[in-house]
Amino acid sequence: MSTAPAIQQYPLLVIEDEASVQAFLRAALSRNGFHFEIVGSGAEGLERLKTGQYCGVLSDMRTPGGVDGADVHAWLRANQPELIQRMLFITGDIVNEETRRILQTTGVPCIEKPFRVNELINAVRKVLG
């Protein structure tokens, strides 16, 4: 059985609005020993970041509510820069010019939906160190 990285004294914050992707992430992360919290919007993610402690952030690029993955990254850069190196984007829109620009500008790694469990877990482990 796989064990989660030692850095996981705090949960991984997962920001994803699609119920089916949330279910997939919940199952994959749980089976691989990760401690995490899932929220459905970037705005909710920012609220959690303001009040809680997290080992890293896994964020969809596009979420409802006016706060997207780029906004979460900008907030982290200004308020919790130590988490920038432990951030991972997920998106189903990698060909979008704005998405590509954000990925280039931020340098945050990204995995594209749909992804396989192994791809997700390897990316999360790499980001968390």
N, C-alpha and C positions, 0 to 999 in steps of 0.2 A: 504494500500500500504506500502511496506517495505521501510525503509530508509537506506541509506548507513551509515557506521560508521563515527563518527566525525573525525577520523584520515584522512578522505578523502579530506582534503584541497588540496592535490596533487593527481594526477591520479595513478591508479594501472597500472604497466607495465606488459603487457601480451606478452610472447614470444612463438609463435606457428607458425609452417610452413604450416600445412595442412589447405587448404582453407575451407573445410567443418567444421573442428573443430573451426577455427576462426569465422565462421558464427554462430555456436552454442554458443561459448563464448560471442560473441558480443550481441546476442539476450538475453541470460541468464543474463549477467551482466547489460545490459541496463534496462531490465524489473525489476531488483532488485535495481535500483538506484545508481549503481556504476559508477564512473567516471574512465575511463581507456583509455589506448593507446595500440594498438596491433601492433607488429612487427613480421616479418616472419623469423628471424634468430637470433641466439645468438649474432653474430657479430653486427647486427643492435641494438639489445638490449643493448649491452655494449656501443655503441655510444650514445644511448639515456640516459643511466645512467650517462655517463660522462658529459652530457650537461643539463640534466633536473633534476627535483626533483619528487620523487615518494613516495607514501605511502606504497608500497609493490611490490613484484615481483611474478608473476605466470609464471612459465617457464616449457616448455616441456623439457624432459631430453635429447632428441635427436633432433637436428636441423641442417640444412645444413650450410655450410660455414666454417667449422672447429672450431666453438665455440659451445659447448653444455651446458646443464644445469649445469654440474659440474664446467665448466669454469666460468660461470656467478656467481655461488656461490663463487668460489675462488676469483674472482674480488671483489665481495661485501665484503668478509671477509677482504681483504686488503685495500679497499678504502671507503666503506660505511657500516661498521659493524653493524650499527643500523638497517639496512634493513634485516639482516640475520634472525632475529626473525619474520619477516613479509614476508617470502618467502614460496612458495608452489610449489612443482613439480607436473607435470602431465606426465603420460607416458602410453604407450601401451605395455611396455616391462618390467613389474615388475618381471618376472621370470628370466631375464637375470642376470647372476652372477655379472657383472660389475655394473649394475643398483642397485642391492641389496647392494653391497659394498658401493656405493656412498651414498645411503640412510642411511645406518648404520653410515658411517663416518661423514656425515654432520649433521644428526639429523633433516633434513628438512622433514616436512610432505609431503605426496604424495597421490594423488588420481589417480586411474587407469582408462584409457580409455577402453571402453566407460563408461562415468559416467552420472548420472542423474542430472538435474538442481538443485534439492534440495541438493544433495551431494556436488556439486560444490559450491553453495552459502554458505552452512554451513561451508565448509572448508575455504573458503575465509574470511568469517566473523570471524572464530576462529583465523586465522592467523593474521588478521588485529586488533584483540582485540576488 
